[in-house]
């Protein structure tokens, strides 16, 4: 009779910086393709603010986890 192997479930913590940065680049890509944003300065500003927001969320998540 085969022994039942107890499998422990490994949890993968969410990498908020990577997740939010990916979403930001997808949204910016859609905005560029649909020509909703045509001014490069606006695009750079949105990119910088989006990455700053993603970094802030990542820092807060790390502090909350206590790491």
Backbone torsions as a table, in degrees:
resi	resn	phi	psi	omega
1	UNK	NA	129.2	-179.6
2	UNK	-71.5	142.4	176.5
3	UNK	-77.0	141.9	175.7
4	UNK	-82.7	125.3	179.9
5	UNK	-93.2	125.8	-179.8
6	UNK	-82.1	119.7	-179.8
7	UNK	-97.0	128.3	175.7
8	UNK	-91.8	138.3	-179.3
9	UNK	-85.5	123.7	178.0
10	UNK	-93.8	128.2	179.5
11	UNK	-94.6	134.8	177.4
12	UNK	-104.5	117.1	-179.5
13	UNK	-72.4	144.8	-178.1
14	UNK	-71.3	130.9	174.1
15	UNK	-92.1	94.4	-172.5
16	UNK	-65.5	-35.3	-179.9
17	UNK	-63.1	-46.3	-179.3
18	UNK	-67.5	-41.8	-179.0
19	UNK	-63.1	-49.8	-177.9
20	UNK	-69.9	-35.0	176.8
21	UNK	-65.5	-40.9	177.3
22	UNK	-62.5	-44.0	178.2
23	UNK	-63.4	-40.8	179.3
24	UNK	-60.7	-46.1	-178.6
25	UNK	-68.4	-35.0	176.6
26	UNK	-65.0	-46.3	-179.8
27	UNK	-63.8	-43.3	178.6
28	UNK	-64.1	-38.0	176.6
29	UNK	-61.8	-42.8	177.5
30	UNK	-63.7	-42.4	179.4
31	UNK	-64.6	-35.2	178.8
32	UNK	-71.6	-44.6	-178.2
33	UNK	-64.5	-39.0	179.6
34	UNK	-83.0	0.5	-180.0
35	UNK	59.2	31.6	174.7
36	UNK	-74.4	-29.6	175.3
37	UNK	-117.9	119.7	179.0
38	UNK	-115.6	-19.6	-178.3
39	UNK	-85.9	121.5	-179.2
40	UNK	-62.6	-31.7	179.8
41	UNK	-67.5	-38.3	176.6
42	UNK	-65.4	-41.7	179.4
43	UNK	-61.2	-46.2	179.3
44	UNK	-64.8	-40.8	178.4
45	UNK	-62.5	-44.5	178.5
46	UNK	-64.4	-39.9	179.3
47	UNK	-62.6	-47.4	-178.9
48	UNK	-65.2	-44.6	179.0
49	UNK	-65.6	-38.4	178.4
50	UNK	-65.4	-43.1	177.5
51	UNK	-67.4	-35.4	176.3
52	UNK	-64.6	-41.4	178.0
53	UNK	-64.4	-43.0	178.6
54	UNK	-62.7	-40.5	177.0
55	UNK	-64.4	-40.4	178.7
56	UNK	-64.3	-42.8	178.0
57	UNK	-64.2	-40.0	179.2
58	UNK	-64.1	-40.4	178.3
59	UNK	-65.4	-44.8	179.1
60	UNK	-62.3	-42.0	179.1
61	UNK	-63.1	-39.8	178.7
62	UNK	-66.6	-39.6	179.0
63	UNK	-66.3	-41.7	-179.7
64	UNK	-64.1	-38.6	178.1
65	UNK	-69.4	-22.6	-179.5
66	UNK	79.3	33.7	-178.2
67	UNK	-100.4	NA	NA
